[in-house]
Amino acid sequence: MRFDIIVIGSGAAGLSTAIQLARYNHSVLVFDGGEGRTSWVPKYHNLLGYPQGISGKELLRLGREQAQLYGAEIVKSQVGRIEKTEDGDFSVTTSSADYRSRYLVFATGLTDYQPEIPNRYEFAGRSLYYCLDCNGFEFIGQKAAVLGHSKRTILSAFALLDYTHHVFIATNGQPLEGREEYGALLKEYNIDVIETPVERFQGTPGEKGKLKVLSFQDGSVREVDAVLSTYGTRANSKLAQDLNVEVNETGHIVVNEFMETTVPHIYAVGDVINTTQMLVFAICEGVKAAMMIHRSMESKRQRFPARGE
């Protein structure tokens, strides 16, 4: 089957792209490769129009419904291979079918590197967070831990002081990089560094996903209300790289101000590009990419006959 545009990824960025393109009356196919980061966010609190918050699952459900309302097709499948054809199309292959399009949009997102703590997913998005810009508000006045052992961990601990004065670092058994460089500041701001391996998260009874303490392998515990993970992310850009799309040193797809990659007719939006992990940016990037694609395509209007024809 052939479409005007294929969007790979069905998170907020991909669905936003598809909705706008479908409203431009283009044929659009979206590949839904399974649950991404948005799907396990319990509540988004900074999205305009949702004062009580909205869950990631509900937001994506509404987004799929909206895209399909305007005619976009959504296929639940992983993309296995993409090739450029001799006539300039892109051939997209899954385990069961082949599809073609003139334009591609990568909205493949990120994968978080997780802290090696067995029960981490019980708390992810509820009291274990990955983005300080997104969730700094949740740390206000709380007992906070920063997980990690890099300089980024230290800088994130300093940044958390804008929200709370109760901050410590847990390196989970690893030596802390930059401790000599920042040791004096860590001491000045009373930020303890615990290098003992973490045994597990312990929750508050009766409150799902609400942290109470971190327990360590030496039997010690530390009270904590919220945790920031600083292990970083991996950009899901392999399919794009196979098409010789340029990525930066962290694997994020490089785009210009119009969301164009270095390969003609290929665009990228959302977390897979190196901007920010905030949902509102992903939505805006999707709309921008759709606008730029629409403006770059040949007009679909039929020529009206001249008088007398």
N, C-alpha and C positions, 0 to 999 in steps of 0.2 A: 504493500500500500504506500501511496505517496502523499505527503503533507507539505504545506508551505514551510512550516517550522516544526522542529522536534525539540522539546525541552526535556533535558535529562535531570531529573530530580523533582520531587513533589513536596518540598517544604514551602515555607512562606515565599521565598524568592521565586521558585519555579512556578508556583500557582499564581502569584501576582503577574508574572510574565504572561502566562497562558490566558488569564482573564482579559488582560488588556489587548493581547493579540487577537483573541476570539472576538472581542468587541470591535476590532478593526475589520472583521469579516474575513480573517485568514483561517485556513485549516491548520489546526494545532494538535499535536500529539504530545502527551506528557507521560514519561516513564516514572512510575512509582516503584522504587526499588526496595521499599520496606521502611520500617520506622526509623526516622532520624532523630536528631537532638531535640527538635521542637516537640516531638510526640511525647516525650517524658517530662516536659515542664509542667508541674501541677497548676501554676497560675502565672500568667503575664499580667503585671500590674501597671506597666507604663505605656500601654497601648491606648491611644485616644479612643474614647467612646465606651470603654469597659471599666468604669470606676470600681467595680467589685472584682475585677480581674477576669481572665478567661484562660482555661486550660489549653495547653498545646494541642491535645487531641481534638478538642472541640473546635479550635481555630482552624485546624487542617480539615476537619470534616466539613465545616462551612465553606472553606476555600475550594475544596473539590466540588462541592455542590454548586458553587457559584461558577466555576470554570465550565462545568458540564452544562449549566443552564444556558451559556452563550455558545455552546457547540464544541468546546474542546473535548478531545477524547483522552481518557486516562487508562493506561495499561499497567497492571501490576506485574512488573517483570524487571529483572536485572538486565542491563545492557552488557553483552559479552564482547562485542567488537564494533568498531566504527571505521569505515574506509571511505576515501574520497574516490568517486567514480570518474570515468573519463569525461563525462558530460558535465561535470561540476557539481553533481549532487553529492550528498552524504548517504552512505548505506549503513544503516544501523541494524545490527543483528542481535537477537535474543536467542534463547534456547529453543524457541518454537516458531519464530517468524523473522522476516526481514522487512524493513521499512526504509523509505527514502524521504529526503527533504532537501530543500535548497539552503536552509539556514539551520544552525544548531545553537542552542543555549545550554551552557553547563550551569546547573544549579545543584551541584553534587555535595556541597557542604563540607563539614569537618568531622573528624573523629577525635574525641577527647582521649588523651592518655589518662588512664584512671589510676588513682592511688591504690597500691596493693594492700587493700584492706578487705577481707572476705565479704562483709555485709554492706558494702558501700552503696549498692543500688537501692537498698531500703530507705536511704536518706537523700539520694541524688535529687536535686531540684527542690527539696523541702527544707533541708537545713545544711546540705552539702552543695556548694555553689561553685561555678566555674568562671564567672564573668563579674568582675567588680563593678563595671559600668552598669550592668543589668541589675545587680542585686545588692549594691551598696546599702540601700535603704534598709534591707533586712538585717544589717549588722548594727544598726543604731542602738547603742547602749547595751549590746550583747557581749557575752564572753566569747571571744573569737579565737579560732585556731587557723593558722595558715599551713597547709600541707605542701611539702616540697623541700628541695635542698639546693636550689640555684640562687643566683643573685636576684632573679625575678621574684623569688619567694621573699627575700628580704625587702625589696622595694614594694611588694604588695602589702607586706606587714606595715610598712610606714604609711602607705596609702590608706589602710584601714583605720589609722588613727584619726582620720577625718570623721569617722562614724562612731568609734568607741575607743576607750582607753584601756580596755582589757584584751590584750592581744598577746599570743605566744605562737612560736613556730614549732612544728613537729616534723622532723626530717625523715621519720620512719626508718631509722637505722643507718642513714647515710650522713657523711660529714657535710656540713653546710659550706657551700662555696661562697667566698666573699666575707667570711666571718671576720678575718683580720682587718679587711678594709672598712667594714661597717660596725665592727665590734663596739666602738665607743658610742655610736648612735643607738645601737640596740640596748646598751646599758642605760643610756640617758633616758630612753623612752620606756624603760622597764619591760622590754620584750624578751621573755625567756626563750631559750632554745633547748628543745628536748630531742636528743638524738637516739633515744631508746626506740626500738621498733614498736609500732602500734599493733596491739592485739586485735581490737575491734572497736566499732562504734557501739555505744549503749544508748538506747532511746529512753524517752520519757514514757512511763506506763500510761496506756490509754490514749496517747497522742501519736498517730502514725507519722513516721518520718521525722519526729522532733527529737533532736539530740539532747542528751543530758551530760554524758561524760565520754572522754576518750580513755580507754584502758590500754595499758602498755604491757609488754611481755615480761617486765620485771615485777608485775603485780601492782604497780602504781596506777593511779587514775588522775584525770584532770577534768574539772568541770568545763563544759563548753556548750554554747547555744547554737553556734553557727560556724561552719568551716568553709574556707576558701581553698580549692585545689589549684595549684600552680604548676602542674606537670605539663601543661601545654596541649597542643592539638596537632593533628596531621591533616593536611588538606587532601581531599579526595579528588585528585587531579590526574590520575594515571591515564584515564581514557583520553583526556585532552592532550596530555604529553605524547601519547601515541600518534596524535595528529600533528605533532611538531608545534603545538601551542606553547608559547614561552611561559615559563613559571619563574618565580623568584627563588631566592636561596632557601626559603621555608616551604617551597612547593606550592605556594598560592599562585593562581593564574593571574597573569599580568593583563590589565585592561586599561584602556584610555578613558577619558571623561564620558565617552558615549557607550561604555561597557563593551567595546569591541576588543577582541584579543588580537594577537599578532597574525592570525590566519583569517583571511577574508571570509565573511559570512558565519564566523563563529563568535559568539558572545558568551560572557560569563557574569553571574550575579550571585549575591549572597555570601555566605561564609567562605566559599572556595576562593574568593578574591581577598586580598589583604587590606580590608578596611576595618570594620568593627564587627563584633558578634551580636549587635543589638538587632532585634527583630524588625524595628521600624526601618532601619537602613536596608535590610534585605527586601522588604516590600517596595521601597522606593526604587531600588536598583532594578527590580523586575519591571516596574512600570517604565523606567527610563529605557531599558533595553528594548522593550516592546515598541516604544515610540521610535527609537532609532532604526529598528528593523523595518517597521512600516514605512518610514520615510525613505529608506534605501531601496525598497522594492519597486519594481515597475508597476505603474498604475493598472488596476484591474478593471477600470471602466471600459465599457464597450464603446467603440467609435460610433457616433451618431451619423447617419447618412446625410450627405449634403442635400440642399434643396434641389429637387428635380431628379434625384437618384431613385 
